[in-house]
Amino acid sequence: MALRNLDIDLLRCFVTIADTGSFTRAGERLGRTQSAISLQLKRLEEQVGRSLFLRSPRHLSITSEGERLIGPARQILRLNDATLAEMFEPDIAGSVRVGVPEDFATAHLPSVLAAFTEAHPLVELEVTCDLTLNLLERFHAGHFDLVLVKRQPTQDVQDGVRVWREPLVWVARDRQSAADFERVPLVVSPEPCVYRKRATEALDAIGRGWRVAYTSTSLAGSLSAVRAGLGITVLPLEMVPAGLATAGEEAGLPPLYDTEIALLEAPGLSDTAHLLAQHIIAALERGA
């Protein structure tokens, strides 16, 4: 039996479709048209003699044969990319310590960091999620190479590079959840927390009473409390999950300032860490 070889480009196309769940998004990531992505997948399916995805006008799912291939395909790509990086970019290696607010890490950062590690497989990332003020304290103590932190939009531009800005909103189980309470029940993170401070200052400014109804160290815990009707919270607009509502004037809630994310670099940053910083800035500016 003649030996057959799997095409690296076709495998990369297959894995990217699986990761993005869409031919269109896979094409955007790989810089190809949707028709080119479809053709590459067809060629791979012809090579292996198996159907790798089940397709319908509104749904795309991987087949059992595709599940068998996805693990080995990832291993082949990692080995290929690491080998090329070792040969052509041996200096882009090492570890980079990154601090990130949990909500921003959950919503916006995974794809940005994944793209960097795919392009530079010899780099090891160590990502820590925490409250902004804790991240700043640890950053100044030398525990991080890079930190992404929440800040006031009017804050001194010398304090890092702005990489993201979006509106903050009140989030409730339904639009009237806060209207029936004399004091607004807040679901917040422990102090120090930028969003907690923003919420209480906004309510104080209009003379509306409030109380801390639920405190959680995790985003998932806060959202569970809101879904249960224990109170309302504050989130960036793009992070409001399905099933929850934004609330505002109809519930007697004041408008909130935008949230802004800034990137800070430690003194004496390595070339690898600086490369990651530039990648984050460029990627988030495209998405902001």
Phi and psi restraints in degrees (value plus and minus 20) as a CYANA .aco file:
   2 ALA   PHI     -90.3   -50.3
   2 ALA   PSI     121.0   161.0
   3 LEU   PHI     -89.5   -49.5
   3 LEU   PSI     121.8   161.8
   4 ARG   PHI    -140.1  -100.1
   4 ARG   PSI     127.8   167.8
   5 ASN   PHI    -137.9   -97.9
   5 ASN   PSI     118.5   158.5
   6 LEU   PHI    -102.1   -62.1
   6 LEU   PSI     117.4   157.4
   7 ASP   PHI    -102.2   -62.2
   7 ASP   PSI     104.6   144.6
   8 ILE   PHI     -79.5   -39.5
   8 ILE   PSI     -64.3   -24.3
   9 ASP   PHI     -82.1   -42.1
   9 ASP   PSI     -58.3   -18.3
  10 LEU   PHI     -89.1   -49.1
  10 LEU   PSI     -59.4   -19.4
  11 LEU   PHI     -83.9   -43.9
  11 LEU   PSI     -60.4   -20.4
  12 ARG   PHI     -84.0   -44.0
  12 ARG   PSI     -59.6   -19.6
  13 CYS   PHI     -81.2   -41.2
  13 CYS   PSI     -67.2   -27.2
  14 PHE   PHI     -79.3   -39.3
  14 PHE   PSI     -68.1   -28.1
  15 VAL   PHI     -85.0   -45.0
  15 VAL   PSI     -58.9   -18.9
  16 THR   PHI     -87.1   -47.1
  16 THR   PSI     -58.3   -18.3
  17 ILE   PHI     -81.3   -41.3
  17 ILE   PSI     -64.8   -24.8
  18 ALA   PHI     -82.7   -42.7
  18 ALA   PSI     -59.8   -19.8
  19 ASP   PHI     -92.1   -52.1
  19 ASP   PSI     -58.3   -18.3
  20 THR   PHI    -111.6   -71.6
  20 THR   PSI     -40.5    -0.5
  21 GLY   PHI      51.0    91.0
  21 GLY   PSI       0.0    40.0
  22 SER   PHI    -180.1  -140.1
  22 SER   PSI     117.0   157.0
  23 PHE   PHI     -85.8   -45.8
  23 PHE   PSI     -59.2   -19.2
  24 THR   PHI     -85.0   -45.0
  24 THR   PSI     -68.4   -28.4
  25 ARG   PHI     -86.7   -46.7
  25 ARG   PSI     -55.2   -15.2
  26 ALA   PHI     -82.3   -42.3
  26 ALA   PSI     -61.4   -21.4
  27 GLY   PHI     -83.5   -43.5
  27 GLY   PSI     -60.2   -20.2
  28 GLU   PHI     -82.9   -42.9
  28 GLU   PSI     -61.3   -21.3
  29 ARG   PHI     -89.0   -49.0
  29 ARG   PSI     -56.3   -16.3
  30 LEU   PHI    -114.3   -74.3
  30 LEU   PSI     -23.8    16.2
  31 GLY   PHI      52.3    92.3
  31 GLY   PSI      15.7    55.7
  32 ARG   PHI    -150.4  -110.4
  32 ARG   PSI     141.5   181.5
  33 THR   PHI     -95.8   -55.8
  33 THR   PSI     142.6   182.6
  34 GLN   PHI     -82.2   -42.2
  34 GLN   PSI     -58.3   -18.3
  35 SER   PHI     -86.5   -46.5
  35 SER   PSI     -55.8   -15.8
  36 ALA   PHI     -86.7   -46.7
  36 ALA   PSI     -58.9   -18.9
  37 ILE   PHI     -83.5   -43.5
  37 ILE   PSI     -64.2   -24.2
  38 SER   PHI     -80.2   -40.2
  38 SER   PSI     -61.6   -21.6
  39 LEU   PHI     -86.2   -46.2
  39 LEU   PSI     -60.9   -20.9
  40 GLN   PHI     -85.1   -45.1
  40 GLN   PSI     -61.3   -21.3
  41 LEU   PHI     -83.6   -43.6
  41 LEU   PSI     -61.0   -21.0
  42 LYS   PHI     -80.3   -40.3
  42 LYS   PSI     -61.5   -21.5
  43 ARG   PHI     -83.8   -43.8
  43 ARG   PSI     -60.7   -20.7
  44 LEU   PHI     -86.2   -46.2
  44 LEU   PSI     -62.4   -22.4
  45 GLU   PHI     -83.0   -43.0
  45 GLU   PSI     -53.9   -13.9
  46 GLU   PHI     -88.6   -48.6
  46 GLU   PSI     -58.1   -18.1
  47 GLN   PHI     -82.4   -42.4
  47 GLN   PSI     -66.4   -26.4
  48 VAL   PHI    -110.4   -70.4
  48 VAL   PSI     -30.6     9.4
  49 GLY   PHI      47.6    87.6
  49 GLY   PSI       9.8    49.8
  50 ARG   PHI    -159.2  -119.2
  50 ARG   PSI     131.9   171.9
  51 SER   PHI    -106.3   -66.3
  51 SER   PSI     107.7   147.7
  52 LEU   PHI    -121.2   -81.2
  52 LEU   PSI     -42.5    -2.5
  53 PHE   PHI    -156.1  -116.1
  53 PHE   PSI     128.1   168.1
  54 LEU   PHI    -118.8   -78.8
  54 LEU   PSI     104.1   144.1
  55 ARG   PHI    -138.7   -98.7
  55 ARG   PSI     118.1   158.1
  56 SER   PHI    -159.9  -119.9
  56 SER   PSI     149.2   189.2
  57 PRO   PHI     -75.9   -35.9
  57 PRO   PSI     -49.1    -9.1
  58 ARG   PHI    -139.9   -99.9
  58 ARG   PSI     -18.1    21.9
  59 HIS   PHI    -165.7  -125.7
  59 HIS   PSI     122.9   162.9
  60 LEU   PHI    -154.6  -114.6
  60 LEU   PSI     104.3   144.3
  61 SER   PHI    -158.2  -118.2
  61 SER   PSI     128.0   168.0
  62 ILE   PHI    -100.4   -60.4
  62 ILE   PSI     121.3   161.3
  63 THR   PHI    -102.4   -62.4
  63 THR   PSI     152.0   192.0
  64 SER   PHI     -84.0   -44.0
  64 SER   PSI     -54.0   -14.0
  65 GLU   PHI     -89.1   -49.1
  65 GLU   PSI     -56.6   -16.6
  66 GLY   PHI     -84.1   -44.1
  66 GLY   PSI     -58.9   -18.9
  67 GLU   PHI     -81.8   -41.8
  67 GLU   PSI     -55.6   -15.6
  68 ARG   PHI     -87.9   -47.9
  68 ARG   PSI     -51.9   -11.9
  69 LEU   PHI    -105.9   -65.9
  69 LEU   PSI     -47.8    -7.8
  70 ILE   PHI     -82.7   -42.7
  70 ILE   PSI     -59.8   -19.8
  71 GLY   PHI     -84.3   -44.3
  71 GLY   PSI     -75.3   -35.3
  72 PRO   PHI     -78.5   -38.5
  72 PRO   PSI     -55.3   -15.3
  73 ALA   PHI     -83.0   -43.0
  73 ALA   PSI     -62.4   -22.4
  74 ARG   PHI     -83.1   -43.1
  74 ARG   PSI     -60.7   -20.7
  75 GLN   PHI     -83.9   -43.9
  75 GLN   PSI     -62.3   -22.3
  76 ILE   PHI     -83.1   -43.1
  76 ILE   PSI     -63.3   -23.3
  77 LEU   PHI     -85.4   -45.4
  77 LEU   PSI     -62.4   -22.4
  78 ARG   PHI     -81.4   -41.4
  78 ARG   PSI     -63.8   -23.8
  79 LEU   PHI     -85.6   -45.6
  79 LEU   PSI     -63.5   -23.5
  80 ASN   PHI     -79.4   -39.4
  80 ASN   PSI     -69.0   -29.0
  81 ASP   PHI     -88.9   -48.9
  81 ASP   PSI     -58.8   -18.8
  82 ALA   PHI     -87.1   -47.1
  82 ALA   PSI     -58.1   -18.1
  83 THR   PHI     -83.7   -43.7
  83 THR   PSI     -66.2   -26.2
  84 LEU   PHI     -85.4   -45.4
  84 LEU   PSI     -59.4   -19.4
  85 ALA   PHI     -84.3   -44.3
  85 ALA   PSI     -60.1   -20.1
  86 GLU   PHI     -83.6   -43.6
  86 GLU   PSI     -55.8   -15.8
  87 MET   PHI     -99.3   -59.3
  87 MET   PSI     -62.1   -22.1
  88 PHE   PHI    -128.3   -88.3
  88 PHE   PSI     -39.6     0.4
  89 GLU   PHI    -155.6  -115.6
  89 GLU   PSI      35.4    75.4
  90 PRO   PHI     -83.9   -43.9
  90 PRO   PSI     -41.9    -1.9
  91 ASP   PHI    -101.5   -61.5
  91 ASP   PSI     -36.3     3.7
  92 ILE   PHI    -109.9   -69.9
  92 ILE   PSI      58.9    98.9
  93 ALA   PHI    -169.7  -129.7
  93 ALA   PSI     159.9   199.9
  94 GLY   PHI      83.0   123.0
  94 GLY   PSI    -191.1  -151.1
  95 SER   PHI    -136.4   -96.4
  95 SER   PSI     129.2   169.2
  96 VAL   PHI    -151.4  -111.4
  96 VAL   PSI     108.4   148.4
  97 ARG   PHI    -118.4   -78.4
  97 ARG   PSI     103.2   143.2
  98 VAL   PHI    -144.7  -104.7
  98 VAL   PSI     112.6   152.6
  99 GLY   PHI    -129.1   -89.1
  99 GLY   PSI     115.7   155.7
 100 VAL   PHI    -163.4  -123.4
 100 VAL   PSI     119.7   159.7
 101 PRO   PHI     -82.4   -42.4
 101 PRO   PSI     120.7   160.7
 102 GLU   PHI     -79.2   -39.2
 102 GLU   PSI     -64.8   -24.8
 103 ASP   PHI     -85.0   -45.0
 103 ASP   PSI     -58.9   -18.9
 104 PHE   PHI     -88.7   -48.7
 104 PHE   PSI     -58.7   -18.7
 105 ALA   PHI     -82.1   -42.1
 105 ALA   PSI     -58.2   -18.2
 106 THR   PHI     -88.6   -48.6
 106 THR   PSI     -61.1   -21.1
 107 ALA   PHI    -109.4   -69.4
 107 ALA   PSI     -60.9   -20.9
 108 HIS   PHI    -139.3   -99.3
 108 HIS   PSI     -44.8    -4.8
 109 LEU   PHI    -109.5   -69.5
 109 LEU   PSI     -49.1    -9.1
 110 PRO   PHI     -73.5   -33.5
 110 PRO   PSI     -66.9   -26.9
 111 SER   PHI     -87.4   -47.4
 111 SER   PSI     -52.6   -12.6
 112 VAL   PHI     -86.3   -46.3
 112 VAL   PSI     -66.6   -26.6
 113 LEU   PHI     -90.1   -50.1
 113 LEU   PSI     -55.5   -15.5
 114 ALA   PHI     -82.8   -42.8
 114 ALA   PSI     -61.0   -21.0
 115 ALA   PHI     -83.6   -43.6
 115 ALA   PSI     -56.5   -16.5
 116 PHE   PHI     -88.8   -48.8
 116 PHE   PSI     -65.1   -25.1
 117 THR   PHI     -88.1   -48.1
 117 THR   PSI     -51.2   -11.2
 118 GLU   PHI     -86.0   -46.0
 118 GLU   PSI     -59.2   -19.2
 119 ALA   PHI     -97.5   -57.5
 119 ALA   PSI     -46.1    -6.1
 120 HIS   PHI    -153.8  -113.8
 120 HIS   PSI      54.5    94.5
 121 PRO   PHI     -88.6   -48.6
 121 PRO   PSI     -30.7     9.3
 122 LEU   PHI    -105.6   -65.6
 122 LEU   PSI     -25.5    14.5
 123 VAL   PHI    -110.9   -70.9
 123 VAL   PSI     112.1   152.1
 124 GLU   PHI    -124.9   -84.9
 124 GLU   PSI     103.0   143.0
 125 LEU   PHI    -119.1   -79.1
 125 LEU   PSI     117.3   157.3
 126 GLU   PHI    -140.4  -100.4
 126 GLU   PSI      83.0   123.0
 127 VAL   PHI    -125.4   -85.4
 127 VAL   PSI     109.9   149.9
 128 THR   PHI    -141.3  -101.3
 128 THR   PSI     111.2   151.2
 129 CYS   PHI    -124.3   -84.3
 129 CYS   PSI     114.9   154.9
 130 ASP   PHI    -183.5  -143.5
 130 ASP   PSI     158.0   198.0
 131 LEU   PHI     -89.9   -49.9
 131 LEU   PSI     130.3   170.3
 132 THR   PHI     -76.3   -36.3
 132 THR   PSI     -67.7   -27.7
 133 LEU   PHI     -86.5   -46.5
 133 LEU   PSI     -53.0   -13.0
 134 ASN   PHI     -88.3   -48.3
 134 ASN   PSI     -60.0   -20.0
 135 LEU   PHI     -81.2   -41.2
 135 LEU   PSI     -63.3   -23.3
 136 LEU   PHI     -82.5   -42.5
 136 LEU   PSI     -62.3   -22.3
 137 GLU   PHI     -81.5   -41.5
 137 GLU   PSI     -64.7   -24.7
 138 ARG   PHI     -91.2   -51.2
 138 ARG   PSI     -53.7   -13.7
 139 PHE   PHI     -82.0   -42.0
 139 PHE   PSI     -66.6   -26.6
 140 HIS   PHI     -89.8   -49.8
 140 HIS   PSI     -39.0     1.0
 141 ALA   PHI    -106.8   -66.8
 141 ALA   PSI     -20.1    19.9
 142 GLY   PHI      69.3   109.3
 142 GLY   PSI      -3.1    36.9
 143 HIS   PHI    -106.7   -66.7
 143 HIS   PSI     -33.6     6.4
 144 PHE   PHI    -149.0  -109.0
 144 PHE   PSI     129.0   169.0
 145 ASP   PHI    -105.2   -65.2
 145 ASP   PSI     -58.6   -18.6
 146 LEU   PHI    -156.6  -116.6
 146 LEU   PSI     123.4   163.4
 147 VAL   PHI    -155.8  -115.8
 147 VAL   PSI     122.3   162.3
 148 LEU   PHI    -124.3   -84.3
 148 LEU   PSI     106.0   146.0
 149 VAL   PHI    -152.4  -112.4
 149 VAL   PSI     129.4   169.4
 150 LYS   PHI     -99.5   -59.5
 150 LYS   PSI     125.0   165.0
 151 ARG   PHI    -174.7  -134.7
 151 ARG   PSI     146.5   186.5
 152 GLN   PHI     -89.5   -49.5
 152 GLN   PSI     117.8   157.8
 153 PRO   PHI     -78.3   -38.3
 153 PRO   PSI     -44.1    -4.1
 154 THR   PHI    -109.3   -69.3
 154 THR   PSI     -18.3    21.7
 155 GLN   PHI     -87.3   -47.3
 155 GLN   PSI     134.4   174.4
 156 ASP   PHI     -70.9   -30.9
 156 ASP   PSI     105.5   145.5
 157 VAL   PHI     -87.1   -47.1
 157 VAL   PSI     -32.1     7.9
 158 GLN   PHI     -93.2   -53.2
 158 GLN   PSI     -36.7     3.3
 159 ASP   PHI    -102.8   -62.8
 159 ASP   PSI      49.8    89.8
 160 GLY   PHI      67.1   107.1
 160 GLY   PSI    -199.2  -159.2
 161 VAL   PHI    -127.7   -87.7
 161 VAL   PSI     105.9   145.9
 162 ARG   PHI     -88.5   -48.5
 162 ARG   PSI     108.4   148.4
 163 VAL   PHI    -141.0  -101.0
 163 VAL   PSI     -30.5     9.5
 164 TRP   PHI    -178.9  -138.9
 164 TRP   PSI     124.0   164.0
 165 ARG   PHI    -172.0  -132.0
 165 ARG   PSI     114.1   154.1
 166 GLU   PHI    -178.1  -138.1
 166 GLU   PSI     142.1   182.1
 167 PRO   PHI     -88.6   -48.6
 167 PRO   PSI     126.8   166.8
 168 LEU   PHI    -116.6   -76.6
 168 LEU   PSI     123.7   163.7
 169 VAL   PHI    -157.0  -117.0
 169 VAL   PSI     136.6   176.6
 170 TRP   PHI     -98.9   -58.9
 170 TRP   PSI     115.7   155.7
 171 VAL   PHI    -142.4  -102.4
 171 VAL   PSI     108.1   148.1
 172 ALA   PHI    -157.4  -117.4
 172 ALA   PSI     149.4   189.4
 173 ARG   PHI     -84.2   -44.2
 173 ARG   PSI     -57.1   -17.1
 174 ASP   PHI    -171.7  -131.7
 174 ASP   PSI     151.5   191.5
 175 ARG   PHI     -86.0   -46.0
 175 ARG   PSI     -42.6    -2.6
 176 GLN   PHI    -121.0   -81.0
 176 GLN   PSI     -11.7    28.3
 177 SER   PHI     -78.9   -38.9
 177 SER   PSI     -52.7   -12.7
 178 ALA   PHI    -114.6   -74.6
 178 ALA   PSI     -33.1     6.9
 179 ALA   PHI     -89.9   -49.9
 179 ALA   PSI     -48.1    -8.1
 180 ASP   PHI    -109.8   -69.8
 180 ASP   PSI     -18.2    21.8
 181 PHE   PHI    -125.6   -85.6
 181 PHE   PSI     115.1   155.1
 182 GLU   PHI     -86.0   -46.0
 182 GLU   PSI     -60.7   -20.7
 183 ARG   PHI    -136.2   -96.2
 183 ARG   PSI     111.5   151.5
 184 VAL   PHI     -90.2   -50.2
 184 VAL   PSI     103.2   143.2
 185 PRO   PHI    -100.7   -60.7
 185 PRO   PSI      98.9   138.9
 186 LEU   PHI    -122.2   -82.2
 186 LEU   PSI     117.5   157.5
 187 VAL   PHI    -125.7   -85.7
 187 VAL   PSI      96.0   136.0
 188 VAL   PHI    -159.6  -119.6
 188 VAL   PSI     147.2   187.2
 189 SER   PHI    -104.4   -64.4
 189 SER   PSI     142.2   182.2
 190 PRO   PHI     -83.7   -43.7
 190 PRO   PSI     135.3   175.3
 191 GLU   PHI     -88.6   -48.6
 191 GLU   PSI     124.1   164.1
 192 PRO   PHI    -104.6   -64.6
 192 PRO   PSI     117.5   157.5
 193 CYS   PHI    -166.6  -126.6
 193 CYS   PSI     106.7   146.7
 194 VAL   PHI     -82.4   -42.4
 194 VAL   PSI     -65.4   -25.4
 195 TYR   PHI     -87.1   -47.1
 195 TYR   PSI     -58.3   -18.3
 196 ARG   PHI     -79.5   -39.5
 196 ARG   PSI     -66.6   -26.6
 197 LYS   PHI     -84.6   -44.6
 197 LYS   PSI     -60.8   -20.8
 198 ARG   PHI     -82.3   -42.3
 198 ARG   PSI     -61.9   -21.9
 199 ALA   PHI     -85.6   -45.6
 199 ALA   PSI     -69.0   -29.0
 200 THR   PHI     -88.2   -48.2
 200 THR   PSI     -57.7   -17.7
 201 GLU   PHI     -86.7   -46.7
 201 GLU   PSI     -58.4   -18.4
 202 ALA   PHI     -85.8   -45.8
 202 ALA   PSI     -61.2   -21.2
 203 LEU   PHI     -89.1   -49.1
 203 LEU   PSI     -61.4   -21.4
 204 ASP   PHI     -80.2   -40.2
 204 ASP   PSI     -56.4   -16.4
 205 ALA   PHI     -84.6   -44.6
 205 ALA   PSI     -47.2    -7.2
 206 ILE   PHI    -124.6   -84.6
 206 ILE   PSI     -15.0    25.0
 207 GLY   PHI      54.1    94.1
 207 GLY   PSI       3.8    43.8
 208 ARG   PHI    -114.3   -74.3
 208 ARG   PSI     111.0   151.0
 209 GLY   PHI     -91.1   -51.1
 209 GLY   PSI     135.0   175.0
 210 TRP   PHI    -171.1  -131.1
 210 TRP   PSI     142.4   182.4
 211 ARG   PHI    -167.5  -127.5
 211 ARG   PSI     131.8   171.8
 212 VAL   PHI    -103.4   -63.4
 212 VAL   PSI      92.0   132.0
 213 ALA   PHI    -112.9   -72.9
 213 ALA   PSI     -49.2    -9.2
 214 TYR   PHI    -175.4  -135.4
 214 TYR   PSI     110.4   150.4
 215 THR   PHI    -139.4   -99.4
 215 THR   PSI     109.6   149.6
 216 SER   PHI    -158.1  -118.1
 216 SER   PSI     122.4   162.4
 217 THR   PHI    -104.3   -64.3
 217 THR   PSI     -28.2    11.8
 218 SER   PHI    -143.4  -103.4
 218 SER   PSI     131.5   171.5
 219 LEU   PHI     -83.4   -43.4
 219 LEU   PSI     -62.0   -22.0
 220 ALA   PHI     -80.1   -40.1
 220 ALA   PSI     -61.3   -21.3
 221 GLY   PHI     -84.8   -44.8
 221 GLY   PSI     -60.4   -20.4
 222 SER   PHI     -84.2   -44.2
 222 SER   PSI     -63.7   -23.7
 223 LEU   PHI     -85.8   -45.8
 223 LEU   PSI     -56.4   -16.4
 224 SER   PHI     -83.1   -43.1
 224 SER   PSI     -59.5   -19.5
 225 ALA   PHI     -86.3   -46.3
 225 ALA   PSI     -60.6   -20.6
 226 VAL   PHI     -84.6   -44.6
 226 VAL   PSI     -64.1   -24.1
 227 ARG   PHI     -81.0   -41.0
 227 ARG   PSI     -52.5   -12.5
 228 ALA   PHI     -99.4   -59.4
 228 ALA   PSI     -24.5    15.5
 229 GLY   PHI      61.7   101.7
 229 GLY   PSI      -1.1    38.9
 230 LEU   PHI     -98.9   -58.9
 230 LEU   PSI     -36.4     3.6
 231 GLY   PHI     150.3   190.3
 231 GLY   PSI    -190.7  -150.7
 232 ILE   PHI    -140.5  -100.5
 232 ILE   PSI     138.8   178.8
 233 THR   PHI    -154.4  -114.4
 233 THR   PSI    -200.0  -160.0
 234 VAL   PHI    -141.9  -101.9
 234 VAL   PSI     111.5   151.5
 235 LEU   PHI    -163.6  -123.6
 235 LEU   PSI     138.5   178.5
 236 PRO   PHI     -83.0   -43.0
 236 PRO   PSI     127.0   167.0
 237 LEU   PHI     -75.2   -35.2
 237 LEU   PSI     -63.2   -23.2
 238 GLU   PHI     -89.2   -49.2
 238 GLU   PSI     -31.8     8.2
 239 MET   PHI    -116.7   -76.7
 239 MET   PSI     -19.5    20.5
 240 VAL   PHI     -88.7   -48.7
 240 VAL   PSI      97.1   137.1
 241 PRO   PHI     -97.8   -57.8
 241 PRO   PSI     139.0   179.0
 242 ALA   PHI     -79.5   -39.5
 242 ALA   PSI     120.1   160.1
 243 GLY   PHI      78.2   118.2
 243 GLY   PSI     -34.9     5.1
 244 LEU   PHI    -132.2   -92.2
 244 LEU   PSI     140.7   180.7
 245 ALA   PHI    -141.1  -101.1
 245 ALA   PSI     133.6   173.6
 246 THR   PHI    -108.7   -68.7
 246 THR   PSI     124.5   164.5
 247 ALA   PHI    -145.1  -105.1
 247 ALA   PSI     136.9   176.9
 248 GLY   PHI    -178.5  -138.5
 248 GLY   PSI    -148.9  -108.9
 249 GLU   PHI     -79.2   -39.2
 249 GLU   PSI     -54.0   -14.0
 250 GLU   PHI     -83.9   -43.9
 250 GLU   PSI     -41.3    -1.3
 251 ALA   PHI    -125.9   -85.9
 251 ALA   PSI      -9.3    30.7
 252 GLY   PHI      53.4    93.4
 252 GLY   PSI       7.3    47.3
 253 LEU   PHI    -124.3   -84.3
 253 LEU   PSI     118.8   158.8
 254 PRO   PHI     -99.4   -59.4
 254 PRO   PSI     138.6   178.6
 255 PRO   PHI     -86.8   -46.8
 255 PRO   PSI     136.4   176.4
 256 LEU   PHI    -137.8   -97.8
 256 LEU   PSI     128.7   168.7
 257 TYR   PHI     -86.3   -46.3
 257 TYR   PSI     137.0   177.0
 258 ASP   PHI     -82.0   -42.0
 258 ASP   PSI     136.2   176.2
 259 THR   PHI    -116.8   -76.8
 259 THR   PSI     127.4   167.4
 260 GLU   PHI    -152.8  -112.8
 260 GLU   PSI     118.6   158.6
 261 ILE   PHI    -132.8   -92.8
 261 ILE   PSI     110.4   150.4
 262 ALA   PHI    -140.0  -100.0
 262 ALA   PSI     128.4   168.4
 263 LEU   PHI    -125.0   -85.0
 263 LEU   PSI     107.3   147.3
 264 LEU   PHI    -133.8   -93.8
 264 LEU   PSI     118.2   158.2
 265 GLU   PHI    -131.8   -91.8
 265 GLU   PSI     116.1   156.1
 266 ALA   PHI     -92.3   -52.3
 266 ALA   PSI     132.3   172.3
 267 PRO   PHI     -81.4   -41.4
 267 PRO   PSI     128.0   168.0
 268 GLY   PHI      46.6    86.6
 268 GLY   PSI      13.4    53.4
 269 LEU   PHI     -83.7   -43.7
 269 LEU   PSI     120.9   160.9
 270 SER   PHI     -89.9   -49.9
 270 SER   PSI     139.3   179.3
 271 ASP   PHI     -79.6   -39.6
 271 ASP   PSI     -57.2   -17.2
 272 THR   PHI     -85.4   -45.4
 272 THR   PSI     -64.9   -24.9
 273 ALA   PHI     -85.2   -45.2
 273 ALA   PSI     -58.5   -18.5
 274 HIS   PHI     -85.2   -45.2
 274 HIS   PSI     -57.4   -17.4
 275 LEU   PHI     -82.5   -42.5
 275 LEU   PSI     -61.3   -21.3
 276 LEU   PHI     -84.0   -44.0
 276 LEU   PSI     -60.9   -20.9
 277 ALA   PHI     -79.0   -39.0
 277 ALA   PSI     -65.3   -25.3
 278 GLN   PHI     -85.9   -45.9
 278 GLN   PSI     -55.9   -15.9
 279 HIS   PHI     -84.3   -44.3
 279 HIS   PSI     -65.0   -25.0
 280 ILE   PHI     -82.2   -42.2
 280 ILE   PSI     -64.7   -24.7
 281 ILE   PHI     -80.7   -40.7
 281 ILE   PSI     -68.2   -28.2
 282 ALA   PHI     -84.9   -44.9
 282 ALA   PSI     -63.1   -23.1
 283 ALA   PHI     -86.8   -46.8
 283 ALA   PSI     -63.3   -23.3
 284 LEU   PHI     -94.0   -54.0
 284 LEU   PSI     -51.9   -11.9
 285 GLU   PHI     -84.8   -44.8
 285 GLU   PSI     -54.0   -14.0
 286 ARG   PHI     -88.5   -48.5
 286 ARG   PSI     -52.5   -12.5
 287 GLY   PHI    -110.7   -70.7
 287 GLY   PSI     -35.9     4.1
